[in-house]
């Protein structure tokens, strides 16, 4: 029964580790998007040939909007990093719990083997004692 519980906990750990891998991948993708957005903003330069005020105003408005998007993207990355950190902590706790169960199961199995060995030795001792009584 304890083995089934340990197997369930191991399965839970495996699922948590898979979820952590997904979070890590999402974080990396979002970080790449943020870097691309920042690079795009940095590459937007005022064209010297742009002489009309409306063009310059549109460029400034576009940069303002893109800075807002950049800030939202940075917040998304921060949120995913926090989620990833929390998931990693939960995985560590689950791993500790699962390994603890394995230790309990191993200890119990060792105790059972020792008990069986003592019982077997007692049976042998009784057989030897009965054989000695018969010889007398």
C-alpha atoms as a printed R data frame, in Angstrom:
    type eleno elety resid chain resno      x       y       z
1   ATOM     1    CA   UNK     A     1  0.000   0.000   0.000
2   ATOM     2    CA   UNK     A     2  2.830   2.349   0.832
3   ATOM     3    CA   UNK     A     3  4.382   1.450  -2.518
4   ATOM     4    CA   UNK     A     4  1.228   2.584  -4.336
5   ATOM     5    CA   UNK     A     5  1.271   5.859  -2.426
6   ATOM     6    CA   UNK     A     6  4.940   6.354  -3.306
7   ATOM     7    CA   UNK     A     7  4.177   5.632  -6.961
8   ATOM     8    CA   UNK     A     8  1.396   8.230  -6.886
9   ATOM     9    CA   UNK     A     9  3.779  10.766  -5.364
10  ATOM    10    CA   UNK     A    10  6.430   9.940  -7.976
11  ATOM    11    CA   UNK     A    11  3.853  10.448 -10.723
12  ATOM    12    CA   UNK     A    12  2.899  13.768  -9.155
13  ATOM    13    CA   UNK     A    13  6.585  14.766  -9.105
14  ATOM    14    CA   UNK     A    14  6.981  13.786 -12.762
15  ATOM    15    CA   UNK     A    15  3.964  15.933 -13.680
16  ATOM    16    CA   UNK     A    16  5.325  18.852 -11.685
17  ATOM    17    CA   UNK     A    17  8.705  18.550 -13.398
18  ATOM    18    CA   UNK     A    18  6.978  18.541 -16.797
19  ATOM    19    CA   UNK     A    19  5.064  21.653 -15.826
20  ATOM    20    CA   UNK     A    20  8.302  23.289 -14.698
21  ATOM    21    CA   UNK     A    21  9.893  22.511 -18.065
22  ATOM    22    CA   UNK     A    22  6.917  24.114 -19.839
23  ATOM    23    CA   UNK     A    23  7.200  27.212 -17.635
24  ATOM    24    CA   UNK     A    24 10.913  27.442 -18.357
25  ATOM    25    CA   UNK     A    25 10.281  27.228 -22.091
26  ATOM    26    CA   UNK     A    26  7.511  29.862 -21.895
27  ATOM    27    CA   UNK     A    27  9.808  32.163 -19.935
28  ATOM    28    CA   UNK     A    28 12.544  31.817 -22.531
29  ATOM    29    CA   UNK     A    29 10.095  32.531 -25.364
30  ATOM    30    CA   UNK     A    30  8.747  35.619 -23.601
31  ATOM    31    CA   UNK     A    31 12.279  36.837 -22.865
32  ATOM    32    CA   UNK     A    32 13.130  36.495 -26.544
33  ATOM    33    CA   UNK     A    33 10.009  38.458 -27.470
34  ATOM    34    CA   UNK     A    34 10.987  41.184 -25.027
35  ATOM    35    CA   UNK     A    35 14.500  41.349 -26.448
36  ATOM    36    CA   UNK     A    36 13.139  41.548 -30.001
37  ATOM    37    CA   UNK     A    37 10.697  44.293 -29.017
38  ATOM    38    CA   UNK     A    38 13.438  46.310 -27.324
39  ATOM    39    CA   UNK     A    39 15.684  45.847 -30.342
40  ATOM    40    CA   UNK     A    40 12.889  47.016 -32.644
41  ATOM    41    CA   UNK     A    41 12.316  50.108 -30.487
42  ATOM    42    CA   UNK     A    42 16.034  50.853 -30.423
43  ATOM    43    CA   UNK     A    43 16.224  50.467 -34.202
44  ATOM    44    CA   UNK     A    44 13.444  52.985 -34.741
45  ATOM    45    CA   UNK     A    45 15.269  56.178 -35.473
46  ATOM    46    CA   UNK     A    46 14.040  59.452 -36.668
47  ATOM    47    CA   UNK     A    47 14.541  59.642 -40.391
48  ATOM    48    CA   UNK     A    48 16.400  62.840 -41.222
49  ATOM    49    CA   UNK     A    49 14.381  63.145 -44.385
50  ATOM    50    CA   UNK     A    50 11.160  63.120 -42.421
51  ATOM    51    CA   UNK     A    51 10.518  66.806 -42.492
52  ATOM    52    CA   UNK     A    52  6.860  67.042 -41.658
53  ATOM    53    CA   UNK     A    53  5.597  67.345 -38.129
54  ATOM    54    CA   UNK     A    54  2.880  64.712 -38.575
55  ATOM    55    CA   UNK     A    55  5.447  62.056 -39.469
56  ATOM    56    CA   UNK     A    56  7.546  62.914 -36.441
57  ATOM    57    CA   UNK     A    57  4.464  62.965 -34.245
58  ATOM    58    CA   UNK     A    58  3.400  59.535 -35.551
59  ATOM    59    CA   UNK     A    59  6.873  58.159 -34.872
60  ATOM    60    CA   UNK     A    60  6.835  59.512 -31.321
61  ATOM    61    CA   UNK     A    61  3.359  58.033 -30.756
62  ATOM    62    CA   UNK     A    62  4.476  54.678 -32.109
63  ATOM    63    CA   UNK     A    63  7.508  54.669 -29.820
64  ATOM    64    CA   UNK     A    64  5.290  55.521 -26.853
65  ATOM    65    CA   UNK     A    65  2.951  52.626 -27.641
66  ATOM    66    CA   UNK     A    66  5.861  50.243 -28.140
67  ATOM    67    CA   UNK     A    67  7.408  51.291 -24.816
68  ATOM    68    CA   UNK     A    68  4.093  50.447 -23.153
69  ATOM    69    CA   UNK     A    69  4.096  47.046 -24.841
70  ATOM    70    CA   UNK     A    70  7.688  46.562 -23.769
71  ATOM    71    CA   UNK     A    71  6.746  47.287 -20.171
72  ATOM    72    CA   UNK     A    72  3.840  44.820 -20.325
73  ATOM    73    CA   UNK     A    73  6.135  42.197 -21.817
74  ATOM    74    CA   UNK     A    74  8.711  42.779 -19.069
75  ATOM    75    CA   UNK     A    75  5.955  42.291 -16.468
76  ATOM    76    CA   UNK     A    76  4.924  39.064 -18.218
77  ATOM    77    CA   UNK     A    77  8.518  37.799 -18.084
78  ATOM    78    CA   UNK     A    78  8.753  38.709 -14.391
79  ATOM    79    CA   UNK     A    79  5.481  36.902 -13.690
80  ATOM    80    CA   UNK     A    80  6.648  33.774 -15.522
81  ATOM    81    CA   UNK     A    81  9.969  33.839 -13.688
82  ATOM    82    CA   UNK     A    82  8.071  33.985 -10.391
83  ATOM    83    CA   UNK     A    83  5.829  31.108 -11.471
84  ATOM    84    CA   UNK     A    84  8.878  29.134 -12.502
85  ATOM    85    CA   UNK     A    85 10.575  29.814  -9.168
86  ATOM    86    CA   UNK     A    86  7.483  28.745  -7.200
87  ATOM    87    CA   UNK     A    87  7.178  25.599  -9.311
88  ATOM    88    CA   UNK     A    88 10.835  24.776  -8.739
89  ATOM    89    CA   UNK     A    89 10.363  25.149  -4.979
90  ATOM    90    CA   UNK     A    90  7.284  22.898  -5.105
91  ATOM    91    CA   UNK     A    91  9.239  20.314  -7.118
92  ATOM    92    CA   UNK     A    92 12.020  20.309  -4.538
93  ATOM    93    CA   UNK     A    93  9.493  19.765  -1.743
94  ATOM    94    CA   UNK     A    94  7.785  16.978  -3.691
95  ATOM    95    CA   UNK     A    95 11.147  15.353  -4.449
96  ATOM    96    CA   UNK     A    96 12.047  15.439  -0.743
97  ATOM    97    CA   UNK     A    97  8.700  13.905   0.168
98  ATOM    98    CA   UNK     A    98  9.042  11.168  -2.459
99  ATOM    99    CA   UNK     A    99 12.611  10.346  -1.417
100 ATOM   100    CA   UNK     A   100 11.479  10.252   2.211
101 ATOM   101    CA   UNK     A   101  8.803   7.724   1.287
102 ATOM   102    CA   UNK     A   102 11.411   5.637  -0.510
103 ATOM   103    CA   UNK     A   103 13.521   5.693   2.652
104 ATOM   104    CA   UNK     A   104 10.579   4.614   4.804
105 ATOM   105    CA   UNK     A   105  9.765   1.788   2.389
106 ATOM   106    CA   UNK     A   106 13.395   0.624   2.289
107 ATOM   107    CA   UNK     A   107 13.602   0.692   6.093
108 ATOM   108    CA   UNK     A   108 10.376  -1.275   6.407
109 ATOM   109    CA   UNK     A   109 11.592  -3.849   3.863
110 ATOM   110    CA   UNK     A   110 14.854  -4.189   5.798
111 ATOM   111    CA   UNK     A   111 12.933  -4.694   9.062
112 ATOM   112    CA   UNK     A   112 10.760  -7.363   7.433
113 ATOM   113    CA   UNK     A   113 13.842  -9.200   6.140
114 ATOM   114    CA   UNK     A   114 15.429  -9.072   9.582
115 ATOM   115    CA   UNK     A   115 12.240 -10.374  11.202
116 ATOM   116    CA   UNK     A   116 12.034 -13.206   8.663
117 ATOM   117    CA   UNK     A   117 15.695 -14.050   9.244
118 ATOM   118    CA   UNK     A   118 15.111 -14.177  13.042
119 ATOM   119    CA   UNK     A   119 12.025 -16.353  12.571
120 ATOM   120    CA   UNK     A   120 13.944 -18.673  10.279
121 ATOM   121    CA   UNK     A   121 16.813 -18.845  12.780
122 ATOM   122    CA   UNK     A   122 14.362 -19.575  15.623
123 ATOM   123    CA   UNK     A   123 12.832 -22.404  13.577
124 ATOM   124    CA   UNK     A   124 16.280 -23.842  12.912
125 ATOM   125    CA   UNK     A   125 17.157 -23.562  16.605
126 ATOM   126    CA   UNK     A   126 13.933 -25.403  17.525
127 ATOM   127    CA   UNK     A   127 14.681 -28.161  15.006
128 ATOM   128    CA   UNK     A   128 18.187 -28.551  16.403
129 ATOM   129    CA   UNK     A   129 16.802 -28.595  19.951
130 ATOM   130    CA   UNK     A   130 14.211 -31.272  19.036
131 ATOM   131    CA   UNK     A   131 16.883 -33.309  17.298
132 ATOM   132    CA   UNK     A   132 19.110 -33.071  20.384
133 ATOM   133    CA   UNK     A   133 16.219 -34.170  22.643
134 ATOM   134    CA   UNK     A   134 15.512 -37.176  20.412
135 ATOM   135    CA   UNK     A   135 19.135 -38.254  20.537
136 ATOM   136    CA   UNK     A   136 19.199 -38.195  24.308
